[in-house]
Amino acid sequence: MAEERKDEQLTLFDLDTRPVIKGFPELRWTGKRPYRQTQYYPAQLKERYGNPDKNRWINKIFWGDNLQVMSHLLKDYRGKIDLIYIDPPFDSKADYKKKIELRGKTATNDNNFFEEKQYGDIWTNDEYLQFMYERLILLRELLSDKGAILVHCDFRQSANLRLLLDEIFGGNTDVHFRNEIIWSYRTGGAPKDFSLSRKHDSILLYAKTSQFKINKLLERQYLEKPFMGSPQDSQGRWYVDTILRDTFEGVINVVVDKEKEVIKSYNTRAVLNLSAERVDYPTQKPEGLINILMDVCSNPGDLVFDCFMGSGTTQAIAMKNNRRFLGADINLGAVQTTTKRLLNIIKNTNLIEEEKIGFEVYNVNNYDFFRNPLEARDLLIEALQIQPFSQGSVFHGELDGRKVYILPVNRIATRVDLQPLTSNLPYKSYEKIQEKDPNAVVDRITLVCMGHEPDLKGSFLQMIGKFKIDVEIVDILKDKSQLEFKRDSQANIQFKHNILIIKSFYPMNLMQKLSIQKEEIDDWTQLVDSILIDYNYDGETLNPQITDVPGKNELVKGKYDIPKTHGRIKVKITDLLSESYEVEVIDNV
């Protein structure tokens, strides 16, 4: 039985391990490590939109490594989540980018925008499998006994993920593995090499126990001519009502109840360029797809979770369909995109006035240092003046005659983070050096991190065994705290006679990228994604009463009326790169 216990002032969670079933296949990979324990990580409340409902519930989204987010959630949500949908990396060997375009501009050529990496999907097979293995174990811990998980994948890793899920959840097809749902989509043309087209994804459905129940939906299919006494609708068309099956192709027109009344329509087509729901986020899935999955696999009031949140489609559909939700993503751009999307839903409904929706934004482990972890390595290489190595090297560069390896810098470095390095060290070269001189130092390595476990160096030396390596750790938070990685944004904000006016805004990093593109800026509002104003700021949590979140072709207002009864005023301006400028404003009178 999994337990929570305290160890040296850390809250540790022991995770359930399933017994090995004789004759049952198990997926093996180099460096496979059991995942039996995790620790609690703190979360910091940063923003609040709306209020808790009558049951004191408020939805939550988290910025942070989802492994740490889920470790945080174990304390309060273990066994309480009813539906999990994840769209994890597909191991596609590609970088995914978001299109950044100035607001209010009419595109006349291909130079009016640039792209920014959101995340990389380039792995070794061993790294990918261990990454998913650990996260699926935590997801199982969070599921309720009546809950289920939907894992969205494609041809690259679906077979491996099926084996992982069998190992973690159980392979009983009557209890655990319920179905492989095929989502067919029709985008793009034929492949250039004239091979067979790949036009579908798989969604693996697993239940935690036999308590999970599928909701039956009836799909109305229209016929060219009557068949076995088929009924007619009000327009004289013949139709037949069938239980919705596991193939989602094209458009599912309508779903009806047993009285033949239309209750919902679904559009499961891929998100196209002109789709109203498009938010220009890579790998965005259509709302109709998530909508139908949520209807089939959950009920109103259930708690839904997506730890690869991306553009926030799961959270958006949960909000629209009376489900409670949790969400997480390591990319701040995803958190900002989701926040903006949810605010637009709130703006266009009266649910918040009825106190039916609201949400909070948290940081887990309180890492504000890097907005996008994909950029962190390049920033550190530049700031520390590291001579970079080619992409194929296990090391990231060289500094002062030492090989440099940069550990993940958006979390505290642990023994687990050393595995990709220690598994790929040139041990044969080390053996040759040691044969000539048994006491020789075979390598000199510098590990760069932002915070680490107390005995990280000892763990490294233990993992490399007999070889003598000179290893040092550079902790950015302690050893290089004076480093500056970004130029701060600037703004000119005036507040007189209860009117707040933003005269100008200069997001330095965005402007630098635009200067490279030689893009002309007519007005600062073209650079802004949203403006939030909390005129009763409590000094800790942003709880904005004014949310200026313009549509795709609109601009922020820049001028706002503030009530005379205002308290402290906090302004948050978010630019097109999802970087935010926050400042408290005082009356200029």
Secondary structure as GFF3:
##gff-version 3
##sequence-region A 1 589
A	DSSP	beta_strand	4	7	.	.	.	ID=ss1
A	DSSP	beta_strand	10	14	.	.	.	ID=ss2
A	DSSP	beta_strand	37	39	.	.	.	ID=ss3
A	DSSP	beta_strand	43	49	.	.	.	ID=ss4
A	DSSP	beta_strand	59	63	.	.	.	ID=ss5
A	DSSP	alpha_helix	66	77	.	.	.	ID=ss6
A	DSSP	beta_strand	81	86	.	.	.	ID=ss7
A	DSSP	beta_strand	94	101	.	.	.	ID=ss8
A	DSSP	beta_strand	113	121	.	.	.	ID=ss9
A	DSSP	alpha_helix	125	142	.	.	.	ID=ss10
A	DSSP	beta_strand	143	153	.	.	.	ID=ss11
A	DSSP	alpha_helix	158	169	.	.	.	ID=ss12
A	DSSP	beta_strand	177	184	.	.	.	ID=ss13
A	DSSP	beta_strand	200	207	.	.	.	ID=ss14
A	DSSP	beta_strand	218	222	.	.	.	ID=ss15
A	DSSP	beta_strand	239	243	.	.	.	ID=ss16
A	DSSP	beta_strand	247	249	.	.	.	ID=ss17
A	DSSP	beta_strand	251	256	.	.	.	ID=ss18
A	DSSP	beta_strand	262	267	.	.	.	ID=ss19
A	DSSP	alpha_helix	287	297	.	.	.	ID=ss20
A	DSSP	beta_strand	303	306	.	.	.	ID=ss21
A	DSSP	alpha_helix	313	320	.	.	.	ID=ss22
A	DSSP	beta_strand	324	329	.	.	.	ID=ss23
A	DSSP	alpha_helix	332	347	.	.	.	ID=ss24
A	DSSP	beta_strand	359	364	.	.	.	ID=ss25
A	DSSP	alpha_helix	373	383	.	.	.	ID=ss26
A	DSSP	beta_strand	387	388	.	.	.	ID=ss27
A	DSSP	beta_strand	397	399	.	.	.	ID=ss28
A	DSSP	beta_strand	402	406	.	.	.	ID=ss29
A	DSSP	alpha_helix	415	422	.	.	.	ID=ss30
A	DSSP	alpha_helix	427	436	.	.	.	ID=ss31
A	DSSP	beta_strand	443	449	.	.	.	ID=ss32
A	DSSP	alpha_helix	456	464	.	.	.	ID=ss33
A	DSSP	beta_strand	469	475	.	.	.	ID=ss34
A	DSSP	alpha_helix	476	479	.	.	.	ID=ss35
A	DSSP	beta_strand	490	496	.	.	.	ID=ss36
A	DSSP	beta_strand	499	506	.	.	.	ID=ss37
A	DSSP	alpha_helix	508	516	.	.	.	ID=ss38
A	DSSP	three_ten_helix	524	527	.	.	.	ID=ss39
A	DSSP	beta_strand	528	534	.	.	.	ID=ss40
A	DSSP	beta_strand	546	548	.	.	.	ID=ss41
A	DSSP	beta_strand	559	561	.	.	.	ID=ss42
A	DSSP	beta_strand	569	575	.	.	.	ID=ss43
A	DSSP	beta_strand	580	585	.	.	.	ID=ss44
###
